[in-house]
Amino acid sequence: MPLVALVLAALVLGLEHLLQVKFGWMGIIAFVALTVGIKAKNTMIGGIGAVILVMLLAQSG
């Protein structure tokens, strides 16, 4: 179990670093809002984070 948690933490940190490199601070804020919204089961915060990420992805493509 600790190995799975360590691998997941490394994966999340890697994804967060990739978002910061590609999308800057707004990508990090959106990712954090999405994860907090999912963990807290708050659809408004999760939805805001998802919308910001989609807007960033649409802008870069």
SULNORZI-V586746 format. One record per backbone hydrogen bond with DSSP energy under -0.5 kcal/mol. NH is the residue of the N-H (numbers start at 1). CO is the residue of the C=O. E is the energy in kcal/mol with one decimal. If there is no record, write none. Layout:
nh: <NH:NH>
co: <CO:CO>
e: <E:E>
This chain:
nh: <5:6:7:8:9:10:11:12:13:14:15:16:17:18:19:20:21:22:23:24:24:26:27:27:28:29:30:31:32:33:34:35:36:37:38:39:40:41:42:43:46:47:48:49:50:51:52:53:54:55:56:57:58:59:60:61>
co: <1:2:3:4:5:6:7:8:9:10:11:12:13:14:15:16:17:18:19:19:20:23:23:24:24:25:26:27:28:29:30:31:32:33:34:35:36:38:37:41:42:43:44:45:46:47:48:49:50:51:52:53:54:55:56:57>
e: <-2.1:-2.1:-2.3:-2.5:-2.2:-2.1:-2.2:-2.5:-2.4:-2.2:-2.4:-2.5:-2.3:-2.3:-2.4:-2.1:-2.3:-2.4:-3.1:-0.6:-1.3:-0.5:-0.5:-0.5:-1.3:-2.7:-2.3:-2.3:-2.7:-2.5:-2.4:-2.4:-2.9:-2.4:-2.0:-2.7:-2.6:-0.7:-2.3:-0.7:-2.1:-2.4:-2.2:-2.3:-2.3:-2.6:-2.3:-2.2:-2.4:-2.5:-2.3:-2.5:-2.6:-1.9:-1.8:-1.3>
